[in-house]
């Protein structure tokens, strides 16, 4: 036996035990060939073997990002997008976009990301939605597309509305089309069906620029210690091959795809899965998998579009609504499970979560091979306690983003009240009831840093160390958080036999963290970094 890579550390966390141990592991080709407390046999070490003496650095199974938006993240992380995250008013956003254009005079459109009215304390009307007029006054001759921090609302100027053919008479099934006093679109478009043409413009760049954007994102994933990512569709309907999937495959053909990709195109709303089946057949490879499909049941609480069991506390005339008729969702999901696709459902509100479970239960009752499908419900920001055990009964993964917890905790209290916040992000209860938990960031809504996610799950605090104010009893352990980032993700993709734990024979996806998370104070977890990232037996990032 000849080992290509040998790792020695005082702390190896395989995911099979609750604590790390001192030992070593060996990689040959794409696979793990040894992991244990003993030294790797000396005969396995040859001149070409890379040996890493890691000391107290923590070796873990490759961290897997279970929920992100690939092209959107690549675009927003690039120099072509203006950062509006810290803005305090509509006026400040416009001023930043003005400066951005002056620094980038050759752009044929302007895009920005991160504005959030909840944080607009210095606007003329605090927390109010903006309108096209403030953009038109400064940008009459160039289209402007500004995406809200939760990725569920666009703010556009008149030129952008015309390019996207947004009119007061357009038909749409769900969402919000803002109208001004003249009954014409005022520049605000909420929810995915209305936003689709804006998204198409937002990340439509020439191939060479798009490739640079993607390479920057892939490098960032590797730098964070992430060995795989899960790209979930932003659209509710499907009219052709996924743009994200085509871009990812192009990177693979050029030998530039260094991180595993799990791609979930749109489920659509017709039940005709011919496009999805063709994509699975034509695009799947060792590095690119299509484990399933994605759909949106509801929206977000910030715009009252998340679907709740009971009315909103601060808007009692509504409970929100499902994006499409529930019979459409039921038909499409049952058909997709029958075809072997797992389904990821965006569900923010507790009613949407309940209906997702109801439909999975129906699918289980009519599909003999249902349990082989790895279905997931995404986000689960609000859930009724009685629905938590149903996840295990129906083999549904809870795919969550802990770092969202401090993003809008106060907004959640305003929207649904403290009593219902008792069931916000209940990670401890989920684990205690035997659920499979998988972690992700929802990038670009949150940053890709997995250590901030782990920190939030373990402490229930924001990144400044302040209590979030909801459910401190729902914190989990470091081992449980790491398992959600490794085995939990692999299980959700139906790849736990290949990935997710450090075992002989499994694919060699490995992350080395600069500190032992089990030994350091909890408040230091968020400051950890990756020292080494290995994918398929190849080093794709090293800080050693």
BELHUZI-V935754 format. One line per field, one symbol per residue. ss: DSSP state (A for helix, B for strand, O for the rest). psi: psi as a letter, one per 30 degrees, with the letter a starting at -180 (. if undefined). burial: b if it has 16 or more other ideal C-beta (glycine too) atoms within 10 Angstrom, else e. Layout:
BEGIN
ss=???
psi=???
burial=???
END
This chain:
BEGIN
ss=OOOOBBBBBBBBBOOOOOOOBBBBBBBBOOBBBBBBOOOOOAAAOOOOOBBBBOOOOBBBBOBBBBBBOAAAAAAAOOOOBBBOOOOOOAAAAAAAAAAAAAAOOOOOBBBBBBBOAAAOOOOOOOOOOOOAAAAAOOOOOOBBBBBBOOOOBBBBOAAAAAAOOOOOOOOOOOOBBBBOOOOOBBBBBBOAAAAAAAAAAAOOOOAAAAAAAAAAAAAAAAAOOBBBBBBBOOOOOOOOOOAAAAAAAAAAAOOOOOOBBBBBBBOOOOOOOAAAAAAAAAAOOOOBBBBBBBBBOOOOAAAOOOOOOOOOOOOOOOOOOOOOOAAAAAAAAAAAAAOOOBBBBBBOOAAAAAAAAAAAAAAAAAOOOAAAOOBBBBBOOOOOAAAAAAAAAOOBBBBBOAAAOOOOAAAAAAAAAAAAAOOOOOAAAAAAOOOOBBBOOOBOOOOOOAAAAAAAAAAOBOOOOOBOOOOAAAOOOAAAAAAAAOAAAAAAOOOOOOOOOOOOOOBOOBBBBOOOOOOOOAAAAAAOOBBBBBBOOBBBBBOO
psi=kkkekkkklfjkjffflflllkallkkkbflkfkkaflkkkeffjaefkkkjjfbgkkkllkkkjfjljdeeeeeeflffkkjgegkgleeeeeeeeeeeeefiffkglkklkfkjfegifglejkglkalfeeeeffifgkkkjjklegggkkjlleeeeeeghjlfgkklelakjkkafgglkgfkkkleeefefeeeeegjlleeeeeeeeeeeeeeeeefgkflljkkkflflkfakkeeeeeeeeeeegggjfkkkjkjlkeagffjgeeeeeeeeffkaefklifalkljeablfeggfkjlellkegiffkgalkelkfeeeeeeeeeeeeggklkkkjjelfeeeeeeeeeeeeeeffjegeffkilkkkdhfkkkeffeffeeeghkkjjlieffefeheeeeeeefleefffgkhieeeeefggljkkkafgkgellfjffeeeeeeefhllfggkkffkhffgllleeeeeeefdeeeeefghgffflfljkkflkijkkkkfljffflkeffefgllkfkkkkhgkjfkkg.
burial=eebbbbbbbbbbbbbeeeebeebbbbbbebbbbbbeeeebeeebbeeebeebebeebbbbbbbbbbbbbbbbbbbbbbebbbebeebebbebbbebbeebbeeeeeeebbbbbbbbbebbeebeeeeebbbbebbeeebeeebbbbbbbbbbbbbbbbbbbebbebeeeeeeebbbbbeeeeeebbbbbbbbbbbbbbbebbbebeeeebbbbbbebbebbbbbbbbbbbbbbbbbbbeebbbbbebbbebbeeeebbbbbbbbbbbbbeeebebbeebbeebeeebbbbbbbbbbbbbbbbbbbbbbbeebbeeeeebbbbbbeeebbbebbbbbbbeebbbbbbbbbbbbbbbbbbbbeebbeebeebeebbbbbbbbbbbeeebbebbeebbbbbbbbbbbbbbbbebbbebbeeebbebbbbbbbbbebebbbbbbbbbbbbbbbbbbbbbbbbbbbbbeeeebbbbeebbbebbbbbbbbbbbbbbbbbbbeebbbbeeebbbbbbbbbbbbeeeeeeebbebebbbbbbbbebbbeee
END
